[in-house]
């Protein structure tokens, strides 16, 4: 898929929101201790309220977490993995040309409003997304649809590409045939995104889900579907939502699959990280996400369980080659050899973090352990600067404020260590900092930052979601045009044989690190904390966690 810089910007802003809130705001406390400790009720501390409970209209983690409990897609990810397994589709066939997917659906599944889940419902959902118009074509509103499918039935913005989706045919009640406009090996994996879940057509229409006004950056949802009547097939049903206080789900006793072990699941928004920790310690919540790395040791000491998500992110230094001397390969190489990444990761990151060698994590197929390596070598960095022909090289180095992300919990601290390494080999470093949103993202994505620290957390288990997102087309943040690389990434995405794809991505990863558009330096394992009585929670590398497996041991 061709990833636009505006879509990636939306993703960074949307999923970074929780980090901004955790770092800079103080939210309400948890509920009473009785609400947090009952065997039939599980209370989870979220960092913010969801935006809305309608999959195609969200890109933030807190919305997607709740949506996953109420809704399901045709496929999902295996517990603790990015591998795909059946969900509402029990199996599927792919045509030899990679353009037609025939999904064989589960029998007897019903939406939570009692209506049937069948092939007609599948096609209704795909056709709904495909025929979005007006504000619903804004990348700020339908980020994930555009990430996966590109354009719409009638593109109102000429820069939008032809839609990957072409048609959906309900061959019979149990068979939905989806035809693509061109082969895309990322299509099936992307369907595991909660944003592309199946919703009840009856409820969507009844509660005016698509009645949206306002602007792309500030949409106004006029219907009550996404706030009062979200209706899927999942293990929990929507009960109530008091914004700023709690969102309540109840067990779906008619669920087709493994029924939830708790009767009630409550998400309580607590924006401030220390306040979430205090709520856990007070017994007001049973667990929470985005544990500050500095809190892990004390929580363990106090008897709480710390669980870690498998590393599925990358923190990196980006080089904008449109701004000299970043166009000089020897300068880029000198920076790579000058930075002591081992020290940086050991000093600024919690247990489980590892030094990154390339722009995707080792757990993902297509990873190449033999890419060109840039081990810490200050003498070599000095030699490369001398060979570069650049006199007194000066670097304008950007880092964000007011944010903490899994790949950079302390951006200012990272900046100071990297700056010291660069100055030690002869670079002059000029610091530039700005609030993460909107100033920093605007500067980086707008091509105004010469060198910068940033990162990425994967959405689904495909190399295209990492190096395709970064390098499949010319982008202002990188400032280079490399048509040969773009074509190779297009070809790798279109290849239908995964073994061949894996080899293609290995070669592309080696080429990228030889070209060195930036310096990857860390993969991290974000932490969650729970009471020791909480059992059955399996962390997912892509946040696809199912709460129906969780229970409270009395």
C-alpha positions in Angstrom: 0.0 0.0 0.0 1.2 3.5 -0.7 1.5 5.3 2.6 0.9 9.1 2.5 2.8 11.4 4.9 -0.5 13.0 6.0 -1.9 9.6 7.0 1.3 8.7 8.9 1.1 12.1 10.6 -2.5 11.3 11.7 -1.3 7.9 13.1 1.5 9.6 15.1 -0.9 12.2 16.5 -3.6 9.7 17.3 -1.6 7.0 19.0 0.6 9.6 20.7 -2.3 11.2 22.4 -2.2 8.7 25.3 1.5 9.5 25.8 0.9 13.2 25.8 -1.9 12.9 28.3 0.1 10.6 30.5 3.0 13.0 30.5 1.2 16.3 30.9 -2.3 16.0 32.4 -3.9 15.0 35.7 -7.1 13.0 35.4 -9.6 11.8 37.8 -8.8 9.1 40.3 -10.1 5.5 40.2 -13.4 4.3 41.7 -14.0 2.7 45.0 -11.9 -0.3 46.1 -15.0 -2.5 45.9 -15.4 -1.7 42.2 -11.8 -2.7 41.5 -11.6 -6.0 43.4 -14.8 -8.0 42.9 -14.4 -11.4 41.2 -17.1 -10.5 38.7 -15.8 -7.0 37.8 -12.5 -6.1 36.3 -11.4 -2.4 36.2 -8.6 -1.4 33.8 -6.9 2.0 34.1 -6.8 3.7 30.7 -4.9 6.8 29.9 -7.8 8.5 28.2 -11.4 8.1 27.1 -12.0 6.5 23.6 -12.6 9.0 20.9 -15.6 7.1 19.6 -16.6 3.4 19.4 -16.8 3.1 15.7 -13.8 1.3 14.2 -13.2 3.2 10.8 -13.3 6.5 12.6 -10.5 6.0 15.1 -6.7 5.7 15.2 -6.0 6.0 18.9 -5.1 3.1 21.1 -7.7 3.7 23.8 -10.5 3.6 21.3 -9.2 0.5 19.6 -8.7 -1.3 22.9 -12.4 -1.0 23.8 -13.6 -1.7 20.2 -11.7 -5.0 20.2 -13.8 -6.3 23.1 -17.2 -5.4 21.5 -16.3 -6.1 17.8 -14.5 -8.7 15.8 -13.0 -8.9 12.3 -12.9 -11.6 9.7 -9.4 -12.5 11.0 -7.4 -11.8 14.2 -4.0 -12.3 15.6 -2.9 -15.2 17.7 -2.4 -14.5 21.4 0.9 -12.7 22.0 1.8 -12.8 18.3 1.3 -11.0 15.0 0.4 -14.3 13.2 -3.1 -14.4 11.7 -5.8 -16.8 12.7 -9.5 -17.2 11.9 -12.1 -15.1 13.6 -15.5 -14.5 12.0 -14.1 -16.1 8.9 -13.3 -19.8 9.7 -11.2 -20.1 6.6 -10.4 -18.4 3.3 -9.1 -19.0 -0.2 -7.0 -16.7 -2.3 -7.0 -16.7 -6.1 -3.7 -17.4 -7.9 -3.5 -13.8 -9.0 -3.8 -12.6 -5.4 -6.8 -10.4 -6.2 -9.8 -12.4 -5.0 -10.4 -13.6 -1.4 -13.2 -16.0 -0.6 -14.1 -15.9 3.1 -16.0 -18.9 4.5 -17.9 -17.5 7.5 -18.8 -19.1 10.8 -22.3 -20.4 11.1 -24.8 -19.2 13.7 -23.0 -16.0 14.7 -25.3 -13.1 15.7 -24.6 -9.4 16.3 -25.4 -8.2 19.8 -28.7 -6.7 18.6 -29.9 -10.2 17.6 -29.4 -9.8 13.9 -27.5 -12.3 11.8 -23.8 -12.0 11.0 -23.6 -13.3 7.4 -22.0 -12.5 4.0 -24.5 -9.7 3.4 -23.3 -8.0 6.6 -19.6 -8.4 5.5 -20.4 -6.7 2.2 -22.4 -4.0 3.9 -19.3 -3.1 6.1 -16.8 -3.1 3.2 -19.2 -1.1 0.9 -19.9 1.3 3.8 -16.2 2.2 4.0 -15.7 2.2 0.3 -18.5 4.7 -0.3 -17.5 7.2 2.4 -17.9 10.8 1.1 -17.2 14.3 2.2 -15.5 14.7 5.6 -15.4 10.9 5.9 -12.7 10.9 3.2 -10.4 13.0 5.4 -7.3 11.1 6.5 -7.9 12.6 10.0 -11.2 10.6 10.1 -10.6 7.4 8.3 -6.9 6.8 8.9 -6.8 3.0 8.9 -9.2 2.5 6.0 -6.9 4.8 3.9 -3.8 3.1 5.2 -5.1 -0.3 4.0 -7.3 0.6 1.0 -6.0 4.0 -0.2 -9.0 5.6 -2.0 -12.7 5.4 -2.2 -15.4 4.7 -4.8 -15.3 8.3 -5.8 -12.2 10.1 -4.7 -12.9 13.8 -3.8 -9.2 14.5 -3.4 -7.3 13.8 -6.6 -4.2 12.9 -4.7 -5.9 9.8 -3.3 -4.9 6.6 -5.1 -7.3 4.1 -6.6 -8.9 2.0 -3.9 -7.4 -1.4 -3.2 -11.0 -2.6 -2.6 -13.0 -3.2 -5.7 -16.1 -5.2 -4.7 -17.7 -7.6 -2.3 -20.1 -10.3 -3.3 -22.3 -12.3 -0.9 -22.2 -15.6 -2.8 -24.4 -17.2 -0.2 -25.0 -16.6 3.5 -21.8 -18.2 4.5 -19.5 -17.0 1.7 -18.2 -13.5 1.1 -16.0 -12.9 -2.0 -13.9 -9.7 -1.9 -12.1 -8.6 -5.0 -9.1 -6.3 -5.0 -8.1 -3.9 -7.7 -4.5 -5.2 -7.5 -2.7 -7.8 -5.5 -1.7 -6.9 -2.0 -0.1 -9.3 0.4 -0.8 -7.0 3.3 -4.6 -7.1 2.9 -5.3 -10.2 5.0 -3.0 -9.2 7.8 -4.4 -5.7 7.9 -7.9 -7.1 8.4 -6.8 -8.0 11.9 -7.0 -4.3 12.8 -9.9 -3.6 15.2 -10.7 -0.5 13.0 -11.8 -2.9 10.3 -14.2 -5.0 12.5 -17.6 -6.1 11.4 -20.5 -3.9 12.7 -24.3 -4.6 12.7 -25.7 -3.0 9.5 -29.1 -2.6 11.3 -27.5 -0.7 14.2 -25.3 1.4 11.9 -28.4 2.6 10.0 -30.7 2.9 13.0 -28.3 5.1 15.0 -27.0 7.2 12.1 -23.3 6.1 12.3 -22.3 8.0 9.2 -23.9 11.3 10.1 -20.7 13.3 10.7 -20.2 17.1 10.3 -17.5 19.5 11.4 -14.0 19.4 9.9 -11.5 16.6 9.3 -9.4 17.7 12.4 -12.6 18.2 14.5 -15.3 15.8 13.4 -18.8 16.0 15.0 -20.6 12.7 15.3 -24.3 13.5 15.2 -25.6 10.0 15.5 -25.6 8.0 18.7 -24.1 4.8 17.3 -20.5 5.3 18.4 -21.3 6.7 21.8 -24.4 4.7 22.9 -25.1 1.8 20.6 -21.9 0.2 19.2 -22.9 -3.2 18.1 -20.6 -6.0 17.1 -20.2 -9.8 17.6 -17.6 -9.7 20.4 -17.4 -11.3 23.9 -18.5 -8.0 25.6 -21.5 -5.8 24.9 -21.7 -2.0 25.5 -23.5 -1.0 28.7 -22.8 2.7 29.4 -20.2 5.4 29.1 -19.8 8.4 31.4 -17.0 10.4 29.8 -14.2 11.3 32.2 -15.4 8.6 34.7 -15.9 5.1 33.3 -16.9 3.0 30.3 -18.8 -0.2 31.2 -19.0 -3.4 29.2 -20.9 -6.5 30.2 -20.4 -10.2 29.2 -22.1 -11.3 26.0 -23.7 -14.5 27.1 -24.7 -15.3 23.5 -21.1 -15.0 22.3 -20.2 -17.7 19.7 -16.7 -18.2 21.1 -15.0 -18.4 24.4 -17.2 -16.5 26.8 -15.8 -13.8 29.1 -14.8 -14.9 32.6 -15.9 -11.7 34.2 -19.4 -10.3 34.1 -18.4 -6.6 34.0 -15.4 -4.9 32.4 -14.8 -1.3 33.2 -12.3 1.1 31.6 -11.5 4.1 33.8 -9.7 7.0 32.2 -6.8 8.3 34.4 -4.6 10.6 32.3 -1.7 11.0 34.7 0.8 8.1 34.9 1.5 8.5 38.7 -2.3 8.7 39.3 -2.8 5.4 37.5 0.0 3.8 39.7 -1.7 5.2 42.8 -5.1 3.9 41.7 -3.6 0.4 41.4 -1.9 0.6 44.8 -5.1 1.8 46.4 -7.1 -1.0 44.8 -9.3 1.2 42.7 -8.2 -0.5 39.5 -7.0 -4.0 38.7 -4.3 -3.1 36.1 -3.1 -0.4 33.7 -1.0 0.2 30.6 1.8 2.6 29.8 3.7 1.9 33.1 6.5 4.4 33.5 9.8 2.6 33.3 10.9 4.2 36.5 7.9 2.7 38.3 8.5 -1.0 37.3 10.9 -1.8 40.2 8.8 -0.4 42.9 5.6 -2.0 41.6 7.4 -5.4 41.5 8.7 -4.9 45.1 5.2 -4.2 46.3 3.9 -7.5 44.8 2.3 -6.4 41.6 2.8 -8.3 38.4 4.6 -6.7 35.5 3.8 -8.0 32.0 5.6 -6.9 28.9 4.5 -6.6 25.3 6.8 -8.3 22.8 8.9 -5.6 21.1 7.1 -4.3 18.1 8.4 -0.8 17.7 11.5 1.2 16.7 13.0 4.4 17.9 15.3 6.1 15.4 17.2 9.3 14.5 15.9 10.6 11.2 18.1 12.4 8.6 16.4 14.9 6.2 18.6 14.6 3.1 17.0 17.7 1.6 18.9 19.7 4.2 22.7 19.6 3.8 24.9 18.1 5.1 22.5 15.2 5.5 22.7 14.6 1.7 26.4 13.6 2.3 26.6 9.8 2.9 29.8 10.1 4.9 28.2 12.5 7.3 25.3 10.1 7.8 27.8 7.3 8.4 29.8 9.4 10.8 26.7 10.1 12.9 25.9 6.4 12.9 29.4 5.5 14.2 29.5 8.3 16.7 26.3 7.4 18.6 26.9 4.9 21.4 23.6 3.1 21.0 24.4 0.4 23.5 25.0 3.0 26.2 21.9 4.9 25.2 19.7 1.9 25.5 21.3 0.7 28.8 21.0 4.2 30.4 17.6 5.4 29.2 15.5 2.3 28.8 14.0 -0.4 31.0 14.8 -4.1 31.0 13.9 -5.9 27.8 14.9 -3.0 25.5 17.4 -3.9 22.8 19.6 -2.0 20.4 18.0 -1.7 16.9 20.0 -2.6 13.8 17.3 -1.8 11.2 13.9 -0.2 10.9 11.8 -3.2 11.9 11.9 -5.4 15.0 13.6 -8.9 15.0 10.3 -10.6 15.8 8.9 -9.7 12.3 9.5 -11.9 9.3 11.7 -10.3 6.7 14.1 -9.1 9.4 17.7 -9.3 8.3 20.3 -10.0 11.0 23.1 -9.3 8.6 22.4 -5.7 7.5 25.4 -3.3 7.4 26.3 -2.6 11.1 27.4 0.7 12.6 29.0 -0.2 15.9 30.2 2.6 18.2 33.5 3.8 16.7 34.4 7.5 17.4 37.7 7.3 15.6 36.0 6.0 12.4 33.4 8.8 12.8 36.1 11.5 12.9 37.8 9.9 9.9 34.5 10.0 7.9 33.9 13.6 8.8 37.4 14.5 7.4 36.7 12.5 4.2 33.3 14.1 3.8 34.7 17.5 2.7 32.3 19.3 5.1 34.1 21.9 7.2 32.9 22.4 10.7 29.7 20.2 10.2 26.7 21.7 12.0 23.6 19.7 12.9 20.3 21.1 13.8 19.0 18.4 16.1 15.3 18.3 17.0 13.6 16.5 19.9 10.1 16.7 21.3 8.8 17.9 24.6 5.6 17.1 26.5 5.5 13.5 25.4 6.6 10.0 26.5 6.4 7.2 24.0 7.3 3.5 24.4 10.3 4.0 22.1 11.4 7.2 23.8 10.2 7.6 27.4 12.6 10.5 28.0 13.2 12.3 24.7 15.3 15.1 26.3 17.5 12.5 28.0 18.0 10.7 24.7 18.9 14.0 23.0 21.5 14.9 25.6 23.4 11.6 25.4 23.3 11.6 21.5 24.4 15.3 21.5 27.4 14.5 23.7 28.5 11.7 21.4 28.2 13.8 18.3 30.1 16.7 19.8 32.9 14.4 20.9 33.7 13.5 17.3 33.6 17.1 16.0 30.0 17.9 15.1 28.5 21.2 16.3 25.0 20.5 17.5 22.2 23.1 17.6 19.3 22.0 19.8 15.7 22.5 18.6 12.7 21.4 20.6 9.0 21.8 20.3 5.8 20.3 21.9 5.0 16.9 20.3 1.6 18.0 19.0 1.2 19.8 16.7 4.6 21.7 16.5 7.1 18.8 16.5 5.0 16.5 14.3 4.4 19.4 11.9 8.1 20.2 11.7 9.3 16.6 11.1 6.5 15.5 8.8 6.7 18.9 7.0 10.4 18.4 6.2 11.5 21.3 8.4 13.7 19.2 10.8 17.2 18.4 9.6 17.8 15.7 12.2 15.3 14.4 14.7 14.4 11.6 17.1 11.1 9.8 16.6 9.7 6.3 16.3 7.0 4.0 15.3 4.8 1.2 16.8 3.6 -1.4 14.3 -0.1 -1.7 13.6 0.0 -5.3 12.2 2.5 -8.0 11.5 3.8 -7.1 8.1 7.1 -5.5 7.0 5.2 -3.2 4.8 3.8 -1.5 8.0 7.4 -0.6 9.0 9.7 0.0 6.0 6.8 0.4 3.6 5.3 3.1 5.8 8.7 4.8 6.0 10.2 4.4 2.5 7.7 3.4 -0.1 7.4 6.8 -1.6 9.1 10.2 -1.4 8.3 11.9 1.9 9.3 15.3 3.4 10.7 13.9 6.6 13.4 11.9 4.8 13.9 14.4 1.9 15.2 11.9 -0.7 13.8 10.3 -3.9 15.0 6.8 -4.6 12.7 5.3 -7.3 14.5 2.0 -7.3 13.8 1.5 -3.6 10.2 2.5 -4.0 9.7 0.0 -6.8 11.3 -2.8 -4.8 8.9 -2.0 -1.9 5.9 -2.0 -4.3 7.0 -5.4 -5.7 7.5 -6.9 -2.2 4.0 -5.8 -1.2 2.4 -7.3 -4.3 4.2 -10.6 -4.1 1.8 -13.3 -2.9 4.4 -16.0 -1.8 5.4 -15.1 1.8 8.7 -16.9 1.6 9.6 -14.9 -1.5 8.4 -11.7 0.3 10.5 -12.4 3.3 13.7 -12.7 1.1 12.7 -9.5 -0.7 12.4 -7.6 2.5 15.7 -9.0 3.9 17.4 -7.6 0.8 15.6 -4.3 1.1 16.5 -4.0 4.8 20.2 -4.4 3.8 19.9 -1.8 1.1 18.2 0.7 3.4 20.9 0.3 6.1 23.6 0.7 3.4 21.9 3.9 2.2 21.3 5.0 5.8 18.4 7.4 5.7 18.4 7.4 9.5 19.8 5.5 12.5 17.5 3.0 14.3 18.7 2.6 17.9 16.1 0.9 20.0 13.2 -1.7 20.3 11.3 -1.7 23.6 8.9 -3.9 25.5 6.2 -1.6 27.0 5.0 -2.7 30.4 1.6 -3.3 32.0 1.0 -3.7 35.7 -1.7 -5.8 37.4 -2.8 -7.0 40.8 -1.4 -10.5 41.5 -5.0 -11.7 41.5 -5.4 -10.9 37.8 -4.8 -13.9 35.6 -5.1 -14.7 31.9 -4.0 -11.5 30.3 -1.8 -12.1 27.3 0.1 -9.0 26.1 0.0 -8.5 22.3 2.8 -6.8 20.3 0.1 -4.9 18.4 -2.2 -4.2 21.4 -4.7 -6.8 20.3 -5.5 -8.0 23.8 -8.7 -10.0 24.6 -10.2 -9.4 28.0 -12.5 -12.4 27.7 -9.6 -14.6 28.9 -8.9 -12.5 32.0 -10.2 -13.4 35.4 -9.7 -12.4 39.1 -8.4 -15.2 41.3 -10.0 -15.1 44.7 
